[in-house]
Amino acid sequence: MMKLKDYDRFYRADRDFFEFPERLDDSAERLPAAHRMPPKGWERTDAGSWVTLRPRAVEPPAQGWRIHVSVTLPHLPRAAEIVRGFCLRNGMPFDVVRSVAAARALGDEHADRLTGADLMTLHPADEAALAGALTELTTLLETLPGPYVMGGLRHRSGPLYARYGSSGARRCPEAAGDGRAYGSGDEPALVPALRRPDGSLVPENRRPVFRCPDWVPLPGILGPDLAALHTAPDGPFPYRVRKALNLTNGGGTYLATDSVTGATVVLREARPHAGLDLRGDDAVTRLAHERAVLARLAGLDCVPRALGHHVHAGHHFLAVEHVEGRTLAEAAAAGFPLTSDERAAEEAAGYAARALETVDGISEALRALHARGLRLGELNPKNILLRADGRVVLTDFETATDLSDDRAPALGEEGFTAPPGLRGADATAFLLDALRLWLLLPVPYRSPATLRVLTAAVDELYPLPARFGDGLMTGLMTGLMTGLRPGLSSLYGLYGPPGWPGPPPHSAGPVRGDDTAPEDHAGMLAAERPDWPAVRDSLVAGIHAMATPEREDRLFPCTPTGPDSLGGYAFDYGAAGVLHALHRVGAQVPAEYVAWLVAAAERDPAPRPGLFDGLHGVALTLDLLGRREQALEVLARCRPLDAQAVRPDLAGGKAGIALNLLRFARITGDGALHESALRTAEELAGVVTAGPLAARRGVPPPCGLLHGAAGLALLFLHLYEETGQTRHLDLADRAVGLDADRCTVQADGALTLFDGTHHLPYLHGGSSGLAFPLQGLLRHRPGGERAATLAAVRHTCRALYVRNSGLLRGRAGAIATLAALDGPLPGSGERAGEREGAGDEPAVLTQIRRLAWYAHSYRGHLAFPGFRMLRLSADLATGSAGVLLALGSAFEGNGPALPYLDPRPPTRRAEERR
């Protein structure tokens, strides 16, 4: 899965939704070299932030030596003209970033440190062309400064770097590197691949140091450059790095040892011209600022001592005192009491008292800064250390500024920054109130209505002084309204980095900010018994308001699943799941939406076959929408692709495909589909019999409903219902047991599934997902250990605090699971009398009411954020569609929130509803 920092690139271009950074409106800063049409005989291609120009008769080699050009933003237009002129004269294909704004985004502090400095790439045909280009361009560009291209070999002292790479058309699994696995499943990252002389594919070098492939001879012109790279820098480096604490595009933070004294220190690294902030300052400028701030604050007990500044190999390092302790973020996570009602009853009072006492200590430290004429623009729990005796130490001063400065910080994490317009004590008071709320209820918020719900919840959940929450509400709203700029839709510091422009024009009309929306959608959900028809209609209207059928890349805004994956047609994170949700609750699905889905699936040049991430999900959705002929056409396209599925799972693998084939075989009478499903099931029977699902390189072992053995159990339960063969029931029991054996009971009584890294309670890959195969199994084999596991899952779904609102990894998933276990709420739907368990109406209603914690307004309608809670999403996995499905299950009893979770043969009425 994506790391948290991988989402940062999707926050730049739009305040409301996750968006590709290249969609930022940069028309005013387009580079003439990229914008001008090429001369006759050349063709131009625009792709994302890049413009490619190449002679029509010349195709860049699939792999070979590349030249990368890196310059600072003020020199970019001139350098781009020089490179363009050289390439046009010499017939050499090249890529150039399209604008200064795009270059700024590529080089900012949160950008990819391996590619952020590469602003132009030349594709020489051979080594002779490489040598000629380096020679001539060095003469023209050598004096221009620029950030270092990590992983490239610098030619002489100028802005040119060489690297052996591929065109990117060939890809293979990443064999080494940062271990990320992008996408909705557990597949490893696919990276550009190089072909060895024996024909095998190997991943390109993705390390921050230059490495020439072992079968490629180094061109002679690069020999002196490699020797220079291996030449030791002048003078020894006085520290030995032990551990990287954080890495960014601008540098890193390291735990190190002083080579002379043996003392442990913290090293702050800054790379010249890299890691730009919103004002254009680079990491070196910010490090110099921090060094000056530490000098002003010297002698304060709440500030680490500055120990020395060093420049080594061109990088700047600031050594500061290492303070023993743990961060406030770590301490809060360890002591947070709202994991269950039982734990909250015992621990909430003590935790609140400690938290507020800690904030008082932080307030005292900030007053000490005020006495020296400084304030902070960001107060992040990760940058606050607590000593063993409780004393506070502040560790990050990049946002420190004079008391009279009322600007928002140029760098900072959303939710912990002061809005513009606040000075001195007022800015600090705002930061402290934001920190108090975060410590007590860490849920990001956007609208005053949601903030009102959260502060009221704080009063409800903790024994605090009277009207404590009201005080937080007043303080935060006063600060926010002071910093709110007219005409912008977001509340600064909480939703969208400060200083960024408002959202680009949207096809459906101007964006109306949450602060002006008259509807109280958070209050609608927080009611004693929410009005389901009103909630449903508002959610549906919100989904329609987000639709962009004029765009080819997405129909609805969604949560990203990879560095280049956002939107699309898939069932989990794309359009198919949204249309499924609308249909399931009886809402209109416009014909243009269906047409978009069909067209998007048709134009995909490399589709996946899977149920949740590929064409099988599209076929299912189209059939449920009454478009059987089109569904069968998509299914026919799936069939040759099914063999490409290597994973066994439900989401994108063989189990999901087999379930879909069983369904289509039943409704069409196609025996070939049925036989194919049975063959796949036999293959998966061998997988289950062999034992736990095997882990793939670079990712944790697969587990849970969508990616693990629990999904396979559903397939065998469906087969048992169809055939009555006890063998299938045995296989289902064994499969669900493989995941159940990885579950543990936490101190608060919650059952979690360990995925190799985290203990998860969620629907998609945690313990909650086990409820569905367990329930199906217990219908035929009641009692015993499996019944106890199911009871523990039900208890887990009553969790008090849940970080996200979504279906697969949030509170909506708990609602959907409880609804499946106990049936719909009484009086809500046609199955109201079919409640299977003891039922827990108060628990379901409580979880529904707590959805108010995450509720947003979008153009006057109810909407929900996607993963990480910082942008709105319509998708089924994380956003509004998933919440809609969960609430539909709870209020209407129209079946499980996801396909095939109920292995019982559907009744005619249920099949029609599906």
Protein Blocks (a to p, Z undefined) as FASTA:
>chain_A
ZZfklmmmmmmmpckbccdfklpccklmccfklmpccdehiacddehjbccdddfkbccd
fbdcdddddddfklmmmmmmmmmmmmmmnopacdddfbfklmmmmmmmklcfklmmmmbd
cddfblmlmmmmmmmmmmmmmmpgcdddehiacehjbfbdcddddehlaccddfbdjhpa
edjblcdcdddddddfkopacdddfbfbdcddfkbccdfklmmmmmmmmpccehiafbdc
fbdfbdcfklccdddddfklopacddddddehiaiafkopafklmmmmmmmmmmmmgoia
kbccdfbdcdeehiacddddddedddfklmmmmmomklbfklmmmmmmmmmmmmmmmmmm
mmmmmmmmmmnopacfbdcfklcccdfkopacdfbfklgccfklccdcfbdcehiacceh
iacjlmmmmmmmmmmmmmmoccddfbfklmmmmmmmmmmmpccdehklmmmmmmmmmmmm
mmpcghiabdehkaocehiacddddfkbpcddfklpmbdfklmmmpmbacfklmmmmmmm
mmmmmpcfkbmkbmbdcddfbfkbggjjbfklmmklmmmmmmmnopacdfklmmmmmmmm
mmpmbbcfbfklmmklmmmmmmmnopamlmmmmmmmmmmmmmmpmbfbfklmmklmmmmm
mmmmmmnopaklmmmmmmmmmmmmmmmmnopcdddehiacdedjklmmmlmmmmmmmmmm
mnopaklmmmmmmmmmmmmmmpccdfkopacddehjaccfbfklmmklmmmmmmmmmmmm
gghjllmmmmmmmmmmmpfbdfbfbfklcmklmmmmmmmmnopaehkamklmmcfbloja
klmmmmmmmmmmmgcceehiacdddehhlaccfbfklmmmlmmmmmmmmmnonopfbehk
amcdcdfklmmmZZ
